[in-house]
Amino acid sequence: MSKKSFVFNDPIKGHYQTQWQAPSNIALVKYWGKHGQQLPQNPSISFTLSQCVTTTAVSFSPRQTGETAFDFLFEQKKQPAFHPKIQQFLERITPYFPALEGHRLSISSQNSFPHSSGIASSASAMAALALCIVDFEKQFHPLWTEEAALQKASFLARLGSGSAARSIAGPLMVWGQSKAFPQSNDHYAIAPAVEWHPIFHDYQDTVLIVDKGQKKVSSTLGHGLMQGHPFAAQRFEQAHSHLEEIKAALTTGDLERFIDLTEAEALTLHAMMMTSNPRFVLMQPNTLALLQKVWDFRAQTDLPLCFTLDAGANVHLLYPRQDRNPIMDFIQKELLVHCQQGQYIEDQVGNGAKKN
């Protein structure tokens, strides 16, 4: 599908209000490195979450001469620090919905989890905002299918945050062209029509909050450092291979292979950061302590608990719902000591965004 297919040129003006809730997602095979306008250097696959969400309300009104394009509240407070990212997003998507230029957007957003700390808050935030904008456009598309609307939402969300493309539907989303998924592409994410093994339908994700603070190095900067990275080509090739392998594990229920691939991907992501120029480390001592305890616990119990990491210090623990009780007991007794103020989030695989 070409980018032109997402352009809606009809001149429209009107008032509209809508509110959407979009989930965060946790990548199993990571995307790291991009080209062009927010296009991925390698494909990725992620679990859609259900409790880590951003809820965004947008009021559209005809824009008067001299008015600013938008105002923004985050958790009921003005947050000027977020304005440049929103401004850039609106500038990028306006060619695909030019009527935005004639409207003022009043945006109000809130998270159920800490922002900017490595739990893909930009993904859920941009997905929720994109869904509100597409919902407005949809009022003028009487024959638009739900599938087409969600495709455009994913396409637009990607222009704000690459991983936001994967925060539209679920339970698993694939973004980036891959032989493993014939319908996949670089412009928007898909929820593949694949029979995933039942054990993954309600897979658990307990997020251990090692650091609620904002990351010292943004993901945008980190992606840029993959240009000229000495291991970039090998990494992109590895991601393609891992995607094919993890698809097999997800369809057959091979937890041993799933664990091996998921943890390898997490550590490879951080290895790319530590070997870029300039180098940076987002893991903290408590992150490493948690990883070692997870390995020790799995060796001692044979329970299929594994970890993954996004671009931050916090740790996502993934495991089957059927093993929840002993694993939560372990988390509470052994792991929370390494979390900031003992904080954690209980989550599980979800089915995507919804209109409120």
C-alpha positions in Angstrom: 0.0 0.0 0.0 1.4 3.4 -1.0 1.5 6.5 1.3 -0.8 8.3 -1.2 -3.6 5.9 -0.2 -3.7 7.5 3.3 -4.2 11.0 2.0 -7.7 12.6 2.6 -7.9 15.9 0.8 -11.6 16.9 1.2 -11.9 20.4 2.6 -13.9 20.1 5.9 -14.6 22.2 8.9 -16.5 21.3 12.0 -16.6 20.6 15.7 -16.0 17.2 17.1 -15.0 15.6 20.4 -13.7 12.1 21.0 -11.7 10.1 23.5 -9.5 7.0 22.9 -7.5 4.7 25.2 -4.4 3.2 23.6 -2.2 0.6 25.3 1.5 0.4 25.6 3.2 -2.6 24.0 6.3 -4.6 24.8 8.4 -5.7 21.9 9.7 -9.3 21.8 11.8 -8.8 18.7 13.0 -5.2 19.0 13.2 -2.5 16.4 16.3 -0.3 16.8 17.4 1.9 14.0 15.3 3.8 11.5 15.5 5.5 8.1 13.4 7.9 6.0 10.4 9.3 7.9 10.1 6.9 10.8 10.6 3.7 8.9 12.2 0.7 10.7 15.5 -0.8 9.7 14.2 -4.2 10.9 10.8 -5.8 11.6 9.5 -6.2 15.1 6.8 -8.1 17.0 5.2 -7.1 20.3 2.7 -8.1 22.9 -0.1 -5.5 23.3 -0.7 -4.7 26.9 -4.0 -4.1 28.7 -3.3 -2.0 31.9 -0.5 0.3 30.8 -2.6 2.7 28.8 -2.8 6.4 27.7 -6.2 8.0 27.6 -6.5 11.0 25.3 -9.4 13.3 24.7 -9.4 15.7 21.8 -11.8 18.5 21.0 -11.7 19.8 17.4 -12.9 23.3 16.5 -12.5 25.6 13.5 -9.3 27.5 13.9 -9.5 31.3 14.0 -6.9 33.6 12.5 -4.0 33.9 14.9 -5.0 30.9 17.1 -2.4 28.3 18.0 -2.8 24.8 16.4 -3.3 23.1 19.8 -3.3 23.3 23.5 -2.3 20.4 25.7 -2.8 19.1 29.2 -1.1 16.1 30.7 -2.8 14.8 33.8 -4.7 18.1 34.1 -1.6 20.3 34.0 0.1 22.3 31.3 3.2 20.6 30.0 5.1 22.8 27.6 7.9 20.3 27.4 5.7 18.0 25.4 4.7 20.7 22.9 7.6 20.3 20.4 6.9 16.6 20.0 3.2 17.2 19.4 3.9 20.0 17.0 6.3 17.8 15.0 3.7 15.1 14.9 0.9 17.4 13.7 3.2 18.8 11.0 4.1 15.3 9.8 0.6 14.0 9.6 -1.1 17.1 8.1 -0.2 16.1 4.5 -2.3 13.0 5.0 -5.3 15.0 6.5 -4.9 18.6 5.3 -8.1 19.7 7.1 -6.2 19.7 10.3 -4.7 23.0 9.3 -8.1 24.6 9.7 -8.7 23.2 13.1 -7.6 23.9 16.7 -7.1 20.8 18.8 -7.6 20.9 22.6 -5.8 17.8 23.8 -6.0 16.3 27.3 -4.0 13.1 28.1 -3.2 10.9 31.1 -1.3 7.7 31.7 -1.8 4.8 33.9 2.0 4.4 34.3 5.1 6.6 34.4 6.0 8.4 31.2 9.4 8.6 29.6 10.9 5.8 31.7 11.1 3.0 29.2 7.6 1.6 29.2 6.7 2.8 25.7 4.7 5.8 26.9 5.3 7.6 23.7 3.9 4.6 21.8 0.6 4.6 23.7 0.4 8.5 23.7 0.9 8.9 20.0 -1.4 5.9 19.2 -4.2 7.5 21.3 -3.8 10.9 19.7 -3.7 9.3 16.2 -6.8 7.4 16.9 -8.7 10.6 18.0 -7.6 12.3 14.8 -8.6 9.3 12.6 -11.9 9.2 14.5 -12.6 12.8 13.5 -11.7 12.1 9.8 -13.9 9.0 9.9 -17.0 11.1 10.2 -16.4 12.2 6.6 -15.8 8.6 5.3 -19.2 7.0 5.2 -17.8 3.9 3.5 -14.6 3.6 5.5 -14.1 0.2 7.1 -12.9 -0.3 10.6 -9.8 -2.1 9.2 -9.0 0.9 7.0 -9.4 3.3 9.8 -7.1 1.3 12.1 -4.5 1.0 9.4 -4.4 4.8 9.0 -4.2 5.2 12.8 -1.2 3.0 12.8 0.3 4.8 9.9 -0.1 8.2 11.5 0.9 7.0 15.0 4.2 5.8 13.5 5.0 9.3 12.4 5.0 10.4 16.1 6.7 7.3 17.6 7.8 4.3 15.6 6.6 1.8 18.2 3.2 3.6 18.4 2.4 1.8 15.1 2.1 -1.4 17.3 -0.2 0.1 19.9 -3.4 0.0 17.9 -4.6 -3.6 17.9 -3.5 -6.9 19.4 -2.8 -9.3 21.0 0.4 -9.4 18.9 1.4 -6.8 16.4 4.1 -6.9 13.7 5.6 -3.8 12.2 8.2 -3.9 9.3 8.5 -6.0 6.2 9.2 -9.6 7.0 9.1 -12.9 5.1 7.5 -14.5 8.2 4.4 -12.4 7.8 3.4 -11.8 4.1 1.0 -8.9 4.9 3.6 -7.0 6.9 5.1 -3.7 5.8 7.1 -0.7 7.0 4.3 1.9 6.9 1.9 0.5 9.5 1.7 -2.5 11.9 -0.6 -5.5 11.4 -2.3 -7.9 13.8 -1.5 -11.1 11.9 -4.3 -13.6 11.2 -2.3 -16.4 12.9 -3.4 -19.0 15.4 -1.2 -18.2 18.4 -0.8 -21.0 20.9 -3.5 -20.7 23.7 -0.8 -20.3 26.4 0.0 -16.8 25.0 -3.6 -15.6 25.0 -3.5 -14.3 28.6 0.3 -14.1 29.0 1.3 -12.0 32.0 3.6 -9.0 32.1 4.7 -7.7 35.5 6.6 -4.5 35.1 9.2 -3.9 37.7 9.8 -0.1 38.2 13.5 0.3 38.7 13.5 4.0 37.9 10.4 6.2 37.3 12.6 9.1 36.1 13.0 10.2 32.6 15.7 8.4 30.5 19.0 10.1 30.2 19.1 9.2 26.5 16.0 9.4 24.4 15.0 6.6 22.1 15.1 9.0 19.2 18.8 9.7 19.8 19.4 5.9 20.3 17.8 5.0 17.0 20.0 7.6 15.3 23.2 6.1 16.7 22.5 2.9 14.7 23.6 4.9 11.6 27.2 3.9 11.2 27.1 1.4 14.1 29.7 -1.3 13.6 27.2 -4.1 14.3 24.1 -2.6 12.6 24.0 -4.8 9.6 24.4 -8.0 11.7 21.8 -6.8 14.1 19.2 -6.1 11.3 19.9 -9.6 9.9 19.5 -11.1 13.3 16.1 -9.5 13.9 14.7 -10.9 10.6 15.9 -14.4 11.7 14.6 -14.0 15.2 11.2 -12.9 14.0 10.8 -16.1 12.0 11.9 -18.2 14.9 9.7 -16.5 17.5 6.7 -16.9 15.2 7.2 -20.6 15.4 7.5 -20.5 19.2 4.4 -18.4 19.5 2.3 -20.8 17.3 3.6 -24.0 18.8 3.8 -22.9 22.5 7.5 -23.7 22.6 8.3 -21.7 25.8 11.9 -22.7 26.0 12.6 -21.2 22.6 10.4 -18.2 23.3 12.3 -17.4 26.5 15.7 -17.8 24.8 14.7 -15.5 21.9 13.0 -12.9 24.1 15.9 -12.5 26.5 18.4 -12.5 23.7 16.6 -9.7 22.0 16.5 -7.6 25.2 20.2 -8.0 25.8 21.0 -7.4 22.2 19.1 -4.1 22.3 21.1 -2.9 25.2 24.3 -4.2 23.7 23.7 -1.9 20.7 23.4 1.0 23.0 26.6 0.1 24.8 28.6 -0.2 21.6 27.3 2.9 19.8 29.3 6.1 19.4 28.7 7.8 21.8 28.1 4.8 24.1 25.4 4.8 26.7 24.0 2.5 29.4 20.3 2.6 30.4 20.4 -0.5 32.7 21.1 0.3 36.3 22.6 -1.9 39.0 19.2 -3.0 40.2 18.3 -4.0 36.7 21.2 -6.4 36.5 20.4 -7.7 40.0 16.8 -8.5 38.8 18.0 -10.3 35.7 20.4 -12.5 37.7 17.6 -13.4 40.2 15.3 -14.3 37.3 17.9 -16.6 35.8 18.5 -18.2 39.2 14.8 -18.7 39.9 14.2 -20.3 36.5 17.1 -22.7 37.0 15.9 -23.7 40.5 12.2 -24.1 39.7 11.9 -24.8 36.0 9.1 -22.3 35.8 9.0 -20.4 32.5 9.6 -16.9 33.8 11.7 -14.6 31.5 12.5 -11.0 31.2 12.6 -8.4 28.5 13.6 -4.7 28.5 12.7 -1.7 26.5 15.0 1.3 26.1 15.2 1.9 29.8 16.0 0.5 33.2 12.7 -1.1 34.0 12.2 -4.9 33.7 9.2 -6.7 32.1 8.7 -10.2 33.5 6.8 -12.4 31.1 5.1 -15.7 32.1 2.0 -17.9 31.6 -1.0 -17.1 33.7 -1.1 -20.7 34.9 2.2 -20.0 36.8 1.1 -16.7 38.3 0.9 -17.6 41.9 4.4 -18.9 42.6 5.9 -16.3 40.3 4.1 -13.4 42.0 5.2 -14.8 45.4 8.8 -14.7 44.1 8.4 -11.2 42.8 7.0 -9.9 46.1 9.5 -11.6 48.3 12.7 -11.4 46.3 12.4 -8.7 43.6 10.6 -5.7 44.9 13.6 -4.8 47.0 15.3 -3.8 43.7 12.4 -1.6 42.6 12.0 2.1 43.3 9.8 2.4 46.4 8.8 -1.3 45.8 6.7 -0.3 42.8 5.5 -2.6 40.1 2.6 -2.9 37.6 0.7 -6.1 36.9 -0.4 -6.4 33.3 -1.2 -9.0 30.7 -1.7 -9.3 27.0 -4.5 -7.2 25.6 -6.5 -6.7 22.4 -5.7 -3.1 21.5 -7.1 0.4 21.7 -10.7 1.3 22.4 -12.9 4.3 22.2 -14.2 5.6 25.5 
